[in-house]
Amino acid sequence: MLRGRSRGEARVGEGTGKGGGRSVKSIVIGVLVLALVIVIFQNTGDTKLQILFFDVTWPLWLLLTVFAAVAFIAGWFAGRMRD
């Protein structure tokens, strides 16, 4: 007899950390983080940023890191609001 799984149940190896399997989601996140780190380390020059009436010169790696952190936080909040 087949039973459906309730929400929250998972089979062994579906990314739960049990059984040694890696989920597709964790692999994709790892690849994206690696690509972000490579882009940040390859862009070390200064860049000019205009914010309303201000002109600011920042290192590009710092600007990329700040915007990546803001995007991560926004995505995290969006995911929490959906649950």
ROZA-382754 format. One record per residue (C-alpha): residue in three letters; chain; x, y, z. Coordinates in steps of 0.1 Angstrom, whole numbers, plus 5000, padded with zeros to 4 digits. Each point is the difference from the previous one (the first is absolute). Last residue first. Layout:
<nodes>
+------+-------+------+------+------+
| rest | kette |    X |    Y |    Z |
+------+-------+------+------+------+
|  ALA |     A |    X |    Y |    Z |
...
+------+-------+------+------+------+
</nodes>
This chain:
<nodes>
+------+-------+------+------+------+
| rest | kette |    X |    Y |    Z |
+------+-------+------+------+------+
|  ASP |     A | 5061 | 5302 | 5044 |
|  ARG |     A | 5000 | 5027 | 4972 |
|  MET |     A | 5011 | 5027 | 5024 |
|  ARG |     A | 5030 | 4980 | 5011 |
|  GLY |     A | 5012 | 4996 | 4964 |
|  ALA |     A | 4996 | 5037 | 4992 |
|  PHE |     A | 5020 | 5008 | 5032 |
|  TRP |     A | 5028 | 4977 | 4989 |
|  GLY |     A | 5000 | 5014 | 4965 |
|  ALA |     A | 5003 | 5036 | 5013 |
|  ILE |     A | 5028 | 4990 | 5024 |
|  PHE |     A | 5019 | 4983 | 4971 |
|  ALA |     A | 4995 | 5030 | 4977 |
|  VAL |     A | 5013 | 5024 | 5027 |
|  ALA |     A | 5030 | 4977 | 5006 |
|  ALA |     A | 5007 | 4999 | 4963 |
|  PHE |     A | 4997 | 5038 | 4998 |
|  VAL |     A | 5025 | 5004 | 5028 |
|  THR |     A | 5025 | 4975 | 4986 |
|  LEU |     A | 4998 | 5016 | 4965 |
|  LEU |     A | 5007 | 5034 | 5014 |
|  LEU |     A | 5029 | 4987 | 5021 |
|  TRP |     A | 5015 | 4983 | 4970 |
|  LEU |     A | 4996 | 5032 | 4979 |
|  PRO |     A | 5021 | 5020 | 5024 |
|  TRP |     A | 4979 | 5031 | 5008 |
|  THR |     A | 5000 | 5036 | 4987 |
|  VAL |     A | 4969 | 5019 | 5011 |
|  ASP |     A | 4982 | 5028 | 4982 |
|  PHE |     A | 4971 | 5015 | 5019 |
|  PHE |     A | 4969 | 5018 | 4989 |
|  LEU |     A | 4978 | 4969 | 4995 |
|  ILE |     A | 5025 | 4971 | 5004 |
|  GLN |     A | 5026 | 5001 | 4972 |
|  LEU |     A | 5026 | 4972 | 5002 |
|  LYS |     A | 5035 | 5003 | 4986 |
|  THR |     A | 5020 | 4968 | 4998 |
|  ASP |     A | 5033 | 4989 | 5014 |
|  GLY |     A | 5018 | 4969 | 4987 |
|  THR |     A | 4998 | 4965 | 5016 |
|  ASN |     A | 4977 | 4982 | 4975 |
|  GLN |     A | 5015 | 4965 | 4997 |
|  PHE |     A | 4996 | 4991 | 5037 |
|  ILE |     A | 4963 | 5010 | 4999 |
|  VAL |     A | 4993 | 4981 | 4968 |
|  ILE |     A | 5017 | 4968 | 5014 |
|  VAL |     A | 4981 | 5003 | 5033 |
|  LEU |     A | 4967 | 5004 | 4982 |
|  ALA |     A | 5007 | 4969 | 4978 |
|  LEU |     A | 5008 | 4980 | 5031 |
|  VAL |     A | 4968 | 5011 | 5017 |
|  LEU |     A | 4980 | 4991 | 4969 |
|  VAL |     A | 5016 | 4965 | 4997 |
|  GLY |     A | 4993 | 4994 | 5037 |
|  ILE |     A | 4964 | 5011 | 4997 |
|  VAL |     A | 4995 | 4977 | 4970 |
|  ILE |     A | 5014 | 4971 | 5019 |
|  SER |     A | 4979 | 5007 | 5031 |
|  LYS |     A | 4968 | 5001 | 4979 |
|  VAL |     A | 5008 | 4969 | 4981 |
|  SER |     A | 5001 | 4981 | 5033 |
|  ARG |     A | 5030 | 4982 | 5012 |
|  GLY |     A | 4998 | 4964 | 5010 |
|  GLY |     A | 5020 | 4985 | 5029 |
|  GLY |     A | 4972 | 4979 | 5015 |
|  LYS |     A | 4988 | 5027 | 5023 |
|  GLY |     A | 5007 | 5037 | 4992 |
|  THR |     A | 4964 | 5006 | 4992 |
|  GLY |     A | 5008 | 5006 | 4963 |
|  GLU |     A | 4977 | 4974 | 4986 |
|  GLY |     A | 5024 | 4971 | 5009 |
|  VAL |     A | 4976 | 4981 | 5023 |
|  ARG |     A | 4964 | 5009 | 4991 |
|  ALA |     A | 4984 | 5032 | 5014 |
|  GLU |     A | 4972 | 5009 | 5023 |
|  GLY |     A | 4994 | 5037 | 5005 |
|  ARG |     A | 4967 | 5001 | 4982 |
|  SER |     A | 4982 | 4967 | 5003 |
|  ARG |     A | 5011 | 4971 | 4978 |
|  GLY |     A | 4974 | 4981 | 4981 |
|  ARG |     A | 4994 | 4964 | 5008 |
|  LEU |     A | 5003 | 4970 | 4978 |
|  MET |     A | 4986 | 4966 | 5010 |
+------+-------+------+------+------+
</nodes>
